Amino acid sequence: MKNEFPKGWDEARVQLTLTSYESQSEDDAVAEDEAGVLPSESVIRVPRDLVAQVRELIVRHHG
Protein backbone atom coordinates (compact mmCIF):
# COMPACT_ATOMS: atom_id res chain seq x y z
CA MET A 1 0.00 0.00 0.00
CA LYS A 2 1.34 3.42 -0.94
CA ASN A 3 1.03 6.26 1.57
CA GLU A 4 -0.43 9.49 0.23
CA PHE A 5 0.69 12.65 2.00
CA PRO A 6 -0.83 16.12 1.94
CA LYS A 7 0.85 18.66 -0.31
CA GLY A 8 4.23 19.64 1.14
CA TRP A 9 4.51 16.50 3.29
CA ASP A 10 6.64 13.40 2.74
CA GLU A 11 7.83 10.40 4.75
CA ALA A 12 10.74 12.37 6.26
CA ARG A 13 8.44 15.14 7.51
CA VAL A 14 6.03 12.61 9.01
CA GLN A 15 8.88 10.83 10.83
CA LEU A 16 10.25 14.15 12.12
CA THR A 17 6.81 15.10 13.45
CA LEU A 18 6.33 11.70 15.10
CA THR A 19 9.76 11.89 16.72
CA SER A 20 9.00 15.35 18.05
CA TYR A 21 5.68 14.35 19.63
CA GLU A 22 6.96 11.04 20.98
CA SER A 23 9.80 12.79 22.81
CA GLN A 24 7.61 15.61 24.19
CA SER A 25 7.07 15.70 27.94
CA GLU A 26 3.54 15.59 29.32
CA ASP A 27 3.89 19.16 30.61
CA ASP A 28 4.99 20.38 27.17
CA ALA A 29 2.09 18.56 25.53
CA VAL A 30 -0.42 20.17 27.90
CA ALA A 31 1.12 23.61 27.33
CA GLU A 32 0.88 23.12 23.55
CA ASP A 33 -2.76 22.06 23.82
CA GLU A 34 -3.65 25.01 26.02
CA ALA A 35 -1.87 27.49 23.77
CA GLY A 36 -4.05 26.42 20.84
CA VAL A 37 -7.33 27.33 22.53
CA LEU A 38 -8.66 30.87 22.61
CA PRO A 39 -10.17 32.15 25.88
CA SER A 40 -13.60 32.15 24.20
CA GLU A 41 -13.25 28.48 23.19
CA SER A 42 -13.36 25.12 24.91
CA VAL A 43 -12.17 21.63 24.04
CA ILE A 44 -14.49 18.71 24.79
CA ARG A 45 -14.79 15.03 23.98
CA VAL A 46 -17.74 14.15 21.76
CA PRO A 47 -18.89 10.64 20.89
CA ARG A 48 -18.12 9.96 17.21
CA ASP A 49 -21.75 9.39 16.34
CA LEU A 50 -22.57 12.96 17.47
CA VAL A 51 -19.69 14.77 15.71
CA ALA A 52 -21.73 15.64 12.60
CA GLN A 53 -24.56 17.07 14.72
CA VAL A 54 -22.14 19.13 16.81
CA ARG A 55 -20.54 20.52 13.66
CA GLU A 56 -23.98 21.53 12.36
CA LEU A 57 -24.71 23.33 15.63
CA ILE A 58 -21.43 25.23 15.41
CA VAL A 59 -22.13 26.25 11.80
CA ARG A 60 -25.60 27.50 12.79
CA HIS A 61 -24.14 29.36 15.77
CA HIS A 62 -21.62 31.18 13.58
CA GLY A 63 -24.33 31.63 10.89
N, CA, C and O atoms as a GROMACS GRO file, in nm:
protein
  252
    1MET      N    1   0.084  -0.118   0.000
    1MET     CA    2   0.000   0.000   0.000
    1MET      C    3   0.089   0.125   0.000
    1MET      O    4   0.184   0.134   0.077
    2LYS      N    5   0.057   0.218  -0.085
    2LYS     CA    6   0.134   0.342  -0.094
    2LYS      C    7   0.070   0.450  -0.007
    2LYS      O    8  -0.050   0.473  -0.014
    3ASN      N    9   0.152   0.515   0.076
    3ASN     CA   10   0.103   0.626   0.157
    3ASN      C   11   0.087   0.750   0.071
    3ASN      O   12   0.173   0.780  -0.012
    4GLU      N   13  -0.023   0.822   0.091
    4GLU     CA   14  -0.043   0.949   0.023
    4GLU      C   15  -0.036   1.059   0.129
    4GLU      O   16  -0.106   1.053   0.230
    5PHE      N   17   0.049   1.157   0.104
    5PHE     CA   18   0.069   1.265   0.200
    5PHE      C   19   0.006   1.394   0.148
    5PHE      O   20  -0.006   1.413   0.027
    6PRO      N   21  -0.034   1.481   0.238
    6PRO     CA   22  -0.083   1.612   0.194
    6PRO      C   23   0.028   1.688   0.121
    6PRO      O   24   0.147   1.658   0.137
    7LYS      N   25  -0.011   1.785   0.042
    7LYS     CA   26   0.085   1.866  -0.031
    7LYS      C   27   0.188   1.925   0.066
    7LYS      O   28   0.152   1.981   0.169
    8GLY      N   29   0.316   1.911   0.031
    8GLY     CA   30   0.423   1.964   0.114
    8GLY      C   31   0.475   1.866   0.219
    8GLY      O   32   0.573   1.895   0.288
    9TRP      N   33   0.410   1.751   0.232
    9TRP     CA   34   0.451   1.650   0.329
    9TRP      C   35   0.513   1.531   0.256
    9TRP      O   36   0.478   1.502   0.141
   10ASP      N   37   0.605   1.464   0.324
   10ASP     CA   38   0.664   1.340   0.274
   10ASP      C   39   0.698   1.252   0.394
   10ASP      O   40   0.676   1.292   0.508
   11GLU      N   41   0.751   1.135   0.367
   11GLU     CA   42   0.783   1.040   0.475
   11GLU      C   43   0.877   1.101   0.579
   11GLU      O   44   0.859   1.080   0.699
   12ALA      N   45   0.977   1.177   0.533
   12ALA     CA   46   1.074   1.237   0.626
   12ALA      C   47   1.005   1.336   0.720
   12ALA      O   48   1.035   1.339   0.839
   13ARG      N   49   0.913   1.416   0.666
   13ARG     CA   50   0.844   1.514   0.751
   13ARG      C   51   0.753   1.444   0.852
   13ARG      O   52   0.743   1.487   0.967
   14VAL      N   53   0.688   1.338   0.810
   14VAL     CA   54   0.603   1.261   0.901
   14VAL      C   55   0.687   1.203   1.014
   14VAL      O   56   0.649   1.213   1.131
   15GLN      N   57   0.801   1.143   0.981
   15GLN     CA   58   0.888   1.083   1.083
   15GLN      C   59   0.940   1.189   1.179
   15GLN      O   60   0.949   1.164   1.300
   16LEU      N   61   0.976   1.305   1.128
   16LEU     CA   62   1.024   1.415   1.212
   16LEU      C   63   0.916   1.459   1.310
   16LEU      O   64   0.943   1.483   1.428
   17THR      N   65   0.793   1.470   1.260
   17THR     CA   66   0.681   1.510   1.345
   17THR      C   67   0.654   1.405   1.452
   17THR      O   68   0.633   1.439   1.569
   18LEU      N   69   0.654   1.278   1.413
   18LEU     CA   70   0.633   1.170   1.510
   18LEU      C   71   0.741   1.171   1.618
   18LEU      O   72   0.711   1.158   1.737
   19THR      N   73   0.864   1.186   1.577
   19THR     CA   74   0.976   1.189   1.672
   19THR      C   75   0.959   1.304   1.771
   19THR      O   76   0.981   1.288   1.891
   20SER      N   77   0.919   1.418   1.720
   20SER     CA   78   0.900   1.535   1.805
   20SER      C   79   0.792   1.510   1.911
   20SER      O   80   0.814   1.536   2.030
   21TYR      N   81   0.677   1.459   1.868
   21TYR     CA   82   0.568   1.435   1.964
   21TYR      C   83   0.598   1.320   2.059
   21TYR      O   84   0.560   1.326   2.176
   22GLU      N   85   0.665   1.217   2.011
   22GLU     CA   86   0.696   1.104   2.098
   22GLU      C   87   0.798   1.138   2.205
   22GLU      O   88   0.802   1.073   2.310
   23SER      N   89   0.880   1.240   2.182
   23SER     CA   90   0.980   1.279   2.282
   23SER      C   91   0.934   1.395   2.369
   23SER      O   92   1.006   1.437   2.460
   24GLN      N   93   0.814   1.446   2.344
   24GLN     CA   94   0.761   1.561   2.419
   24GLN      C   95   0.718   1.518   2.559
   24GLN      O   96   0.658   1.412   2.577
   25SER      N   97   0.750   1.600   2.658
   25SER     CA   98   0.707   1.570   2.794
   25SER      C   99   0.557   1.596   2.807
   25SER      O  100   0.498   1.666   2.725
   26GLU      N  101   0.497   1.538   2.909
   26GLU     CA  102   0.354   1.559   2.932
   26GLU      C  103   0.323   1.707   2.956
   26GLU      O  104   0.223   1.759   2.907
   27ASP      N  105   0.409   1.773   3.034
   27ASP     CA  106   0.388   1.916   3.061
   27ASP      C  107   0.394   1.999   2.932
   27ASP      O  108   0.314   2.090   2.913
   28ASP      N  109   0.489   1.966   2.844
   28ASP     CA  110   0.499   2.038   2.717
   28ASP      C  111   0.377   2.011   2.629
   28ASP      O  112   0.330   2.100   2.559
   29ALA      N  113   0.328   1.889   2.632
   29ALA     CA  114   0.209   1.856   2.553
   29ALA      C  115   0.087   1.933   2.602
   29ALA      O  116   0.010   1.985   2.522
   30VAL      N  117   0.070   1.942   2.733
   30VAL     CA  118  -0.042   2.017   2.790
   30VAL      C  119  -0.029   2.165   2.755
   30VAL      O  120  -0.128   2.228   2.717
   31ALA      N  121   0.090   2.220   2.766
   31ALA     CA  122   0.112   2.361   2.732
   31ALA      C  123   0.079   2.388   2.586
   31ALA      O  124   0.019   2.490   2.553
   32GLU      N  125   0.118   2.296   2.498
   32GLU     CA  126   0.088   2.312   2.355
   32GLU      C  127  -0.063   2.308   2.331
   32GLU      O  128  -0.116   2.389   2.254
   33ASP      N  129  -0.131   2.215   2.396
   33ASP     CA  130  -0.276   2.206   2.382
   33ASP      C  131  -0.345   2.333   2.430
   33ASP      O  132  -0.435   2.385   2.364
   34GLU      N  133  -0.303   2.382   2.545
   34GLU     CA  134  -0.365   2.501   2.602
   34GLU      C  135  -0.337   2.626   2.519
   34GLU      O  136  -0.422   2.715   2.511
   35ALA      N  137  -0.222   2.632   2.458
   35ALA     CA  138  -0.187   2.749   2.377
   35ALA      C  139  -0.272   2.757   2.250
   35ALA      O  140  -0.288   2.865   2.193
   36GLY      N  141  -0.326   2.644   2.206
   36GLY     CA  142  -0.405   2.642   2.084
   36GLY      C  143  -0.551   2.675   2.102
   36GLY      O  144  -0.627   2.673   2.005
   37VAL      N  145  -0.593   2.705   2.224
   37VAL     CA  146  -0.733   2.732   2.253
   37VAL      C  147  -0.748   2.878   2.295
   37VAL      O  148  -0.681   2.926   2.387
   38LEU      N  149  -0.838   2.948   2.226
   38LEU     CA  150  -0.866   3.087   2.261
   38LEU      C  151  -0.947   3.093   2.390
   38LEU      O  152  -1.016   2.997   2.423
   39PRO      N  153  -0.940   3.204   2.464
   39PRO     CA  154  -1.017   3.215   2.588
   39PRO      C  155  -1.168   3.198   2.568
   39PRO      O  156  -1.239   3.157   2.660
   40SER      N  157  -1.217   3.228   2.448
   40SER     CA  158  -1.360   3.215   2.420
   40SER      C  159  -1.398   3.075   2.372
   40SER      O  160  -1.514   3.050   2.338
   41GLU      N  161  -1.301   2.983   2.368
   41GLU     CA  162  -1.325   2.848   2.318
   41GLU      C  163  -1.307   2.744   2.429
   41GLU      O  164  -1.254   2.773   2.536
   42SER      N  165  -1.353   2.624   2.400
   42SER     CA  166  -1.336   2.512   2.491
   42SER      C  167  -1.312   2.385   2.410
   42SER      O  168  -1.359   2.374   2.297
   43VAL      N  169  -1.242   2.292   2.467
   43VAL     CA  170  -1.217   2.163   2.404
   43VAL      C  171  -1.292   2.058   2.483
   43VAL      O  172  -1.279   2.050   2.606
   44ILE      N  173  -1.372   1.976   2.412
   44ILE     CA  174  -1.449   1.870   2.479
   44ILE      C  175  -1.439   1.741   2.398
   44ILE      O  176  -1.406   1.742   2.280
   45ARG      N  177  -1.469   1.632   2.465
   45ARG     CA  178  -1.479   1.503   2.398
   45ARG      C  179  -1.624   1.485   2.354
   45ARG      O  180  -1.717   1.513   2.430
   46VAL      N  181  -1.641   1.438   2.231
   46VAL     CA  182  -1.774   1.415   2.176
   46VAL      C  183  -1.777   1.274   2.118
   46VAL      O  184  -1.687   1.236   2.043
   47PRO      N  185  -1.879   1.196   2.150
   47PRO     CA  186  -1.889   1.064   2.089
   47PRO      C  187  -1.893   1.078   1.936
   47PRO      O  188  -1.958   1.168   1.882
   48ARG      N  189  -1.823   0.988   1.867
   48ARG     CA  190  -1.812   0.996   1.721
   48ARG      C  191  -1.947   1.007   1.652
   48ARG      O  192  -1.961   1.080   1.553
   49ASP      N  193  -2.045   0.936   1.702
   49ASP     CA  194  -2.175   0.939   1.634
   49ASP      C  195  -2.247   1.073   1.648
   49ASP      O  196  -2.349   1.094   1.583
   50LEU      N  197  -2.196   1.163   1.731
   50LEU     CA  198  -2.256   1.296   1.747
   50LEU      C  199  -2.176   1.407   1.681
   50LEU      O  200  -2.220   1.522   1.679
   51VAL      N  201  -2.058   1.374   1.627
   51VAL     CA  202  -1.969   1.478   1.571
   51VAL      C  203  -2.039   1.558   1.461
   51VAL      O  204  -2.030   1.681   1.461
   52ALA      N  205  -2.106   1.492   1.370
   52ALA     CA  206  -2.173   1.564   1.260
   52ALA      C  207  -2.277   1.661   1.314
   52ALA      O  208  -2.288   1.773   1.264
   53GLN      N  209  -2.354   1.620   1.414
   53GLN     CA  210  -2.456   1.707   1.472
   53GLN      C  211  -2.393   1.827   1.543
   53GLN      O  212  -2.444   1.938   1.535
   54VAL      N  213  -2.284   1.803   1.613
   54VAL     CA  214  -2.214   1.913   1.682
   54VAL      C  215  -2.160   2.012   1.580
   54VAL      O  216  -2.170   2.133   1.600
   55ARG      N  217  -2.103   1.963   1.471
   55ARG     CA  218  -2.054   2.052   1.366
   55ARG      C  219  -2.167   2.138   1.310
   55ARG      O  220  -2.149   2.258   1.288
   56GLU      N  221  -2.283   2.077   1.287
   56GLU     CA  222  -2.398   2.152   1.236
   56GLU      C  223  -2.439   2.262   1.334
   56GLU      O  224  -2.470   2.374   1.292
   57LEU      N  225  -2.439   2.232   1.462
   57LEU     CA  226  -2.472   2.333   1.563
   57LEU      C  227  -2.373   2.449   1.560
   57LEU      O  228  -2.413   2.565   1.572
   58ILE      N  229  -2.246   2.418   1.545
   58ILE     CA  230  -2.143   2.523   1.541
   58ILE      C  231  -2.162   2.610   1.417
   58ILE      O  232  -2.153   2.732   1.425
   59VAL      N  233  -2.189   2.548   1.304
   59VAL     CA  234  -2.213   2.625   1.180
   59VAL      C  235  -2.332   2.717   1.199
   59VAL      O  236  -2.326   2.834   1.162
   60ARG      N  237  -2.441   2.666   1.255
   60ARG     CA  238  -2.560   2.750   1.279
   60ARG      C  239  -2.529   2.863   1.376
   60ARG      O  240  -2.577   2.976   1.358
   61HIS      N  241  -2.450   2.834   1.478
   61HIS     CA  242  -2.414   2.936   1.576
   61HIS      C  243  -2.336   3.051   1.513
   61HIS      O  244  -2.358   3.168   1.545
   62HIS      N  245  -2.244   3.016   1.423
   62HIS     CA  246  -2.162   3.118   1.358
   62HIS      C  247  -2.234   3.181   1.239
   62HIS      O  248  -2.191   3.284   1.186
   63GLY      N  249  -2.346   3.118   1.197
   63GLY     CA  250  -2.433   3.163   1.089
   63GLY      C  251  -2.374   3.258   0.997
   63GLY      O  252  -2.439   3.302   0.902
   0.00000   0.00000   0.00000
